Amino acid sequence: MKKEFKAESKKLLNMMINSIYTNKEIFLRELISNASDAIDKLHYLSLTNGDLKVNKDELEIKIELDKDNRTIKIIDNGVGMTMDELENNLGTIAKSGSELFKEENSDSKNLEIIGQFGVGFYSSFMVSNEVSVLSKSINSNDAYLWKSNGSDGYTIEPSEKEENGTVITLYLKEDTEDNNYSEFLENYTIERIVKKYSDYIKYPIKMEVSREEEDEETKEKKSVVELETLNSMTPIWKKKQKDVSDSEYNDFYTDKFYDYESPLKVIKSEVEGLTSYQALMFIPSHAPYNYYTKEYEKGLMLYSKGVMIMDKCADLLPDYFSFVKGIVDSEDIELNISRETMQQDKQIKLIAKSIETKIKKELENLLKEDRDNYIKFYDSFGEQLKYGIYSSYGMNKELLEDLLLFYSSYEDKHTTLSEYVDRMDGDTIYYASGETVDKIKMMPAVEDATQKGKEVLFLTNYIDEFVIKTIGNYKEKKFMNVSDSNFDLSSEEEKEELKKVNEESKDLFTSMKNVLVDSVKDIRFTNRLKNHPVCLITEGDVSLEMEKVLNAMPNGDSVKANKIMEINESHPISKKLKELHKNNDRETLEKYTKVLYNQARLIEGLSVENPREITDLICEIMSK
């Protein structure tokens, strides 16, 4: 006799099948989880009932595929169901027998029931025209067969089954243009799905698998069918770290995250508290090919009770630590009804904060204890740390600033800001920006600073100077670009003498500025260029390097730094300029001005504004 579902229900069932689950292969995860729950219940009852004898080694889940009849069977030797339980658990949508069992045995610490909503079973109708459930309870001598096509109700009839447990049989739908249901009858598909979602179910999941082997005598290939265990059962992150070798961690990482190199560092974490979790994370030894693109997806794999819930849970990692790969396993996460996403993010936020602290601590340890490997890490992912400071407008600076590295004029090697401050005297951290370390070293302002005993940080990444500006100050020390107009290490006597010379040369500079029009804000003599004839410095917040970066951005507005052209007062060119001005040789002064300005641009890594004009002028001057 056919019975109607007890919930309202054709509409509700259709919603379960077509709306709740976004991925058809989830049906196998759900049915395996149900089977695991049934075995868990039996194992728990055997611990509390001395008359119930269970051999734990024989507890298992089996999958059988039948291509001819287009069926998939999921078989367990768990607690089984009586007729009433079949009707209550399967005839009433969203009634969870597992949840009820947990409530009745809430004091048990040995019970690890996965199911909680009572809807996972109905995911089988995403791929099936009909589903049958043959079950025999440990509390009954009778077996019953439940059947439904998922639309107009179900039937329950007496049946026969020797052992306790449940056999779920799915009668697959025929293939359509949009859906290939036959793929679920292939061994490799089932193996992949089990490995992806249910690899850490603690009972063996077995299936007959056909493999090709070579006959030792004939050397011919032959097909051999063997019953194989598809899942590994014990997660590597649940093993004690001392019991797992480095090679095992490396193999797990390269296999799970499809990397060809071992990780740079393994991070294991186990936290108990308001939200308990276990985590196994890895810092890669190199950046993925798409890491700095929009296509890259961050996130840690999220497991709950041994079942994979999300392949990449982005909420577990901040963007600045998005390079970290790994797994988080927690039983405290409240999942939504499909178990594909979280119901709410309170626990996830707690876990994410804890993970952030752990990653930072491990990076600090790597920096302190293994400098070479930290530099290797930083070469790949340092830009992401910098972006974490810049994009948050400095909110994350205290978290990340001590992880930053900059190449330094001190011993020609990388340094942290903390190390710089420990060595310095004074209240200023000096830096210079450019395309490469070698080019920065050749900058006149850098030579002046280093020759006067100042350590200079070489900023070679396009984001470096923006990060420095965002940090603002470090340990109450201010930052200064050596190409800034305020940078001057001259003595007071030298400053006064130079000020007098510049006052006397006002008319000369006015004539030269008229040639350059809007190219420079000011022109003046300086005494800090040693053997160099000329340089460009800036005034204000935008440096020359920042100008280059901002103007290189797509659709960016034209940005101009306030440039000041400084001419070496002790260089012969200074005398020549004064002489041209004194003799009122405006034409030659104009030519010299243009050449000097473009020389200064070249030194700073800027392009020549009119290359043809400048090369002609140089040749003309040289030929005289």
GUPALUM-845898 format. One record per residue (C-alpha): x, y, z. Coordinates in pm, whole numbers, plus 50000, padded with zeros to 5 digits. Each point is the difference from the previous one (the first is absolute). Last residue first. Layout:
<pts>
XYZ/...
</pts>
This chain:
<pts>
581575728346935/499104965049878/499054987950348/497395027450045/498374992149665/500094962650066/498355005050339/497375023049849/499144975149727/499694972150258/497715022150210/497695009749715/499644964049884/499334986850350/497185024450084/498684992250351/502884977950104/498604971850213/500364998350376/502444976550174/501255026250247/503355003949820/498155003149670/497845028550132/503095018750125/501614997049657/496745012949854/500195031150216/503685005649922/499444997549625/497035023950005/501855025450214/503134998649785/497975007349687/498175029150166/503295014350127/501374998449644/497085020549865/499965024150294/503605010849965/499565030550230/503755000450072/499274997450377/497504972249939/502464980249791/502725004950265/497774989150285/499114968749805/503654992149928/501025004450365/497324975650109/501024975649727/503504999250151/498564981750308/500245016350344/496415012949998/498634966249894/496655007849841/496694990750164/496844997549792/496895000550217/497024979049900/496505002150149/498814965549903/497554997849713/497014976949970/498034993849681/496824982050095/500044962149997/498004981049740/502504971550019/502805006450253/503315011449855/499385036050106/499674989850364/503184979249996/502165026349828/498755028050225/500614978350304/503604995649889/500465037449959/498565006550345/496485011850079/499485012850357/501605034249966/503235013249847/502064979349763/503644995749900/501564999749656/503764998249951/502905018749840/503765001449943/501084969150195/503495000550155/498935007350362/496245006349972/499365014250349/501005036649949/496815011649831/499075027349753/496365007349927/497154995149756/496315000050099/496584985849915/501254980449703/498424989049672/497395027849985/502095024549784/503384983249949/501455029549808/498445026350228/501464980650292/503525005949856/499515037749981/498615000950355/502934979050121/502515024749861/498105029350152/500034984050343/503754992749992/501095023550283/497324985450230/501224965149913/503575008850095/498865014650337/497944969150081/503044978549920/502115018750257/497264997550263/499534962749940/503724993150017/500245018050337/496994980950132/501694967549904/498704980249704/497944968450048/497055012249793/496834980749925/497095024749999/499845001149619/499344962549993/502364978049800/501334984250322/496424988750067/499255004150369/498264977350250/499195010050359/501004980650311/497434996750279/500354962149995/499225001149628/498405030449842/497505006349723/499244963549928/497915011449703/502815021349853/502384970650032/497434977649832/499575024549713/503785000749966/500204962449968/497094994449758/502025001249675/502664977450147/503605012450001/500265018650330/503655002050105/500315008050370/502795024750078/502404999050294/501615033650063/503755003550044/500605032349809/501204980649697/496754980650015/497855031549983/501945017249721/500134968449791/496264995950045/499325035949892/502164995449690/498074968749888/502434972849896/499044977150289/496365002349892/500884986749657/501854970450146/497144991750238/497514999749714/497055020449871/500285028450248/499035013450341/502225013850276/499774996150377/501085016450324/498594991350344/500125031450216/500185005450378/503725000650067/502494972150037/499204967749824/501004963950061/496954988250201/497735020149770/501274981649691/499554966150170/496405008650086/499305011849647/501164966349872/503144995849796/501064984649671/503625001749892/502665023749870/501955002550328/497865030150097/498835015149669/496774981450065/497624977249813/496645001150171/498144972950190/496525001850153/498834975950270/500325026250275/497485022049815/497314973149983/497844999950315/500805035650107/499325011749644/496604983549967/497915031650034/502475018849778/497555010749730/498824963649977/501114997349636/503525012450079/500744977150293/498694968049841/501545010549669/503384998850168/499334964750122/498924989949648/503175014749850/502044978750237/498564968249848/502554985549760/503195018850089/498864999150361/499904962150011/503534997549864/501075027150245/498404979550277/501874969349878/503315018250030/499145014850340/499224966950170/499655005850377/498795035950037/498115004249674/498564964950026/498945006650359/498315032549895/498244981249720/498784974050249/498685026950234/498175017549717/498434967349886/498804991950353/498475034350057/498114998349669/498834964650082/498555011650332/498185028649832/498664976849730/498764974850259/498085026950188/498615014349676/498944965249886/498244994150330/497925031749962/499454995149627/496444988549965/498324970449837/503234989449832/500144986549646/499694966549817/498354981350287/496745001849801/497995011650304/502515026350102/502944991050217/500675009950360/503724995650057/500924983650330/501234966749860/503085016249852/502574989749741/502115026449826/502164990649702/502885016249819/501515024949761/501395034150103/500545025249718/496895019550104/501795013350308/499575036849901/496464992749880/498874988350344/499414962450025/497124979650145/497335019649814/501244986849665/498834964550072/501444981549703/498924964049940/497065002850234/498224973450206/502464970849996/498804973650244/502154988050291/497795014950270/499945033949829/502615008149740/500895033549842/502725002949736/501775033250046/499425030349780/501355021749722/498864999049640/502365012149727/498235010549680/500285037150079/503774997949955/503005002350232/499984962950085/499424987449644/503314981549954/499924988050361/502515017850226/502984980150121/501084979750303/496424996750119/499135007650365/497974970550124/497144995450241/498634971650211/497195011550226/498054984750285/496985017350148/498225009350320/497735030350029/499385012950350/503164981750100/502334973949858/502595008149736/502244977049798/502465015049755/502504985849755/502025022749773/502314984349739/502595022549833/501595004749658/497644975349840/501314972249776/500085007649629/497814987349714/496795013650150/496594984449945/498515010550334/499084966050139/502814979949840/502805025150057/498835006750356/499484963850101/503374990349854/501725028150191/498284990950327/500984963649952/503575010149907/500305020750316/499074969550207/496774996550199/499974984150346/501625029950171/497245022349863/497344979450172/497434987249751/496755018949955/501485021349722/500864968849797/496334991049988/499294963650087/497514983049768/502214997149685/496974994149777/499504977549699/500504965850158/500314974549721/498124968449907/501884986049703/499254994549632/502964990749782/500185008249629/502874984449809/503055013749824/502314974449849/503444992350138/499214963049940/501564987250322/499765029650242/496625011049862/499955037949993/497245017150191/497115022249895/497725011050281/496254995550053/498665013350327/497514983550232/499035025950259/500735006450365/499515029850232/501914992150318/498655016550315/501445032550138/498625022349725/503175018749911/499964996449621/496345009249984/499815031449785/502804999949744/501254964350028/496464986449992/499175021649698/503164989849813/499564962850070/496365001949887/501015016949675/502884975549944/497724969950043/497515011949739/496274996750068/499785036250117/501095010849651/496744985549868/498095030150138/501335022549724/497785030550021/499375028249753/499204980549684/498304973450208/501144967350152/497424976450145/499335002750372/501744976650239/498224973850207/501595005650342/500084971050244/500525006150373/500884968650197/499775003250378/501294981150301/499254968850201/500764966849835/497774974749823/497735022249797/496494992149880/497095022849928/496875014650158/498665029649801/500225037650029/498765021649712/500695036249910/498405032549892/499095017649677/503275017049902/503264984450115/499694967149810/499714981950331/500724966450157/500494987850360/500754962850048/499714984550343/501914973850198/498704980850300/501924985150290/499955033250184/502125021050237/503204997449794/497945015849723/499704986249648/499925023249703/499335000049625/499755035449866/498855005249641/500455030849786/498355008049668/500635023149709/503415008050139/502645027249953/498565029550193/497804975050185/503024989450206/500035034850156/497024987650198/502274981250243/501675032450105/496705014850127/499874988250360/501595031750142/502654988050245/502204973749842/503644995250102/499744980150325/503274997850191/499014982050321/502824991050238/499535030250228/496554988150105/497815022150218/497685009549714/498734964649953/496295006949937/500845032749825/502594983149779/497504972949902/497435026849913/502555017649778/500834967049831/496344992449937/499715033549827/496575012149896/500395024049707/497554980849780/497784975450181/499704966749821/503734993150021/500605003750374/496514993050136/499024973049750/503374982850003/500115003050378/496564984450034/500994971349771/503154994050204/503325014949895/503614987249985/502705003650267/502934997849761/501124974149750/500035024749711/499234997549629/499885027349738/498694985549674/500195017149662/497764988649718/499965003749623/498754964149942/502814991349759/502485023950162/499704984450345/502145017850260/500394988250359/501205022150287/500834985050338/500175016050345/501794982550285/499934986350354/501854966850009/502975012450201/497655013250269/498754965050076/496685006750169/498404980850287/496815014350144/499324983950338/502305024550182/497965029849885/501675034050044/503084994149785/498034979649744/497505028649980/502785024049900/501284976649728/496504995549862/499385037549998/503335006249830/499134974349734/496735017849920/501785033850002/502584986949751/497194988249772/498385034450018/503345016349917/500414976349704/496545009949878/500775037050030/503404998549830/498504979349719/497225025249941/502545028649983/500834989249644/497055020749879/501485033650104/497915030050100/497944982550266/497105018550164/498145009749685/499074970649776/499664969750227/498995016550324/497725024749819/498314971449817/499524983050335/498385031250146/497595003349707/499004963350014/499685004650359/498145013450216/501994978850257/498624965650075/500954984849667/497034981449853/499664962650039/499734973049734/498584966250109/
</pts>
